[in-house]
Amino acid sequence: MREHYGEFEAQRTADTTWIELTAERGWIAFHKDANIRRNRAERHAVQVSGARMFCVPKADLTAAALVERFVVNAEAIADAVQDVGPFI
């Protein structure tokens, strides 16, 4: 988010906006916001855009631990992204 929008704008960008952007560009979203799957508008954005998202919903993880989760599961993630979205 920061790399694409910049630090200030990343904080102000609605989840529905970046979800749709990632799907449009064919990007895979990695995040730790478990509320996306519960929020009606955000879930709708995932569904209509065909977004492909991976979530580690542990707010207490360090950045290193979060990255480790994704790295350890890289093979399964690579297999999963071959499928058409939407999915979280």
N, C-alpha and C positions, 0 to 999 in steps of 0.2 A: 504494500500500500504506500509506504513512504517513498519507495523508489519510483513509483508511477505518479503519485499525486503530490509528493512533497510532504514534509512533516505536518505542516499546518492543515493543509487540505485533507490529508489522510484522516485526521481526527474528525473532520466535519463531513466527510463523505458518507452518505447513507449506505447501509449494508446492501439494500436492493440495487443501488447503483453499481457498486463494485462487483456484486454477484453477476449482474447482467454483462458487465464489461469482460469479466474473465471468460464467460461462456462465449461471447461474441468473438473473442480472440483465440478461442480454443485452448485457453490456459486451464490448468488444474489448480484449484484453490486449496491451500493448506491453512487451517485456522484452528483456533481453540474456543470458539464461541458456540457452545452447545445450544444457546437460545435460538440460533437460526432455524433449527428444525422445529422449534415450538412457535415461533413468531409467524403468524399467518401471512403477512405481506412478504416476509423474507422467504418463507417456504414456497410461496407462489412464484416469486422471482426465480427460484431454483427450478421449479417445475416448468415454467413457460420458456425459460432461456436454455434449458437443457444443461445447466451447470453440472460440473463434476467436482465434488468437494470431499476433502478428507478432514476430519475433525478429531482432535485429541482434547476432550473436554475436561482437562485438569488445570484449573487456574493456578494451582500451587507448584506446577512444574517450572523449573528453570528453563531458560532458552536452550541450553545444552541438552537437557533431558528431553525436551520437546523434539529437537532435531534428532536425537538418538532414536526416539520412537519411530520417526519417519524413516530413518536410515535402516534400522533393523527390519522394517517391513517393506523395504524398497521393492523387492521382487513381487510381493503380493500387490503392491500399489501399481507397479508397471503392468501387471496382468489386468487389474481392474480398470485401468484407464483405456484399455482397448475397447471397453463397452461404451455404448452411446449413453449420454446422460439423459435425464437428470439422476444424480445420486449424491447422497451425503453419507 
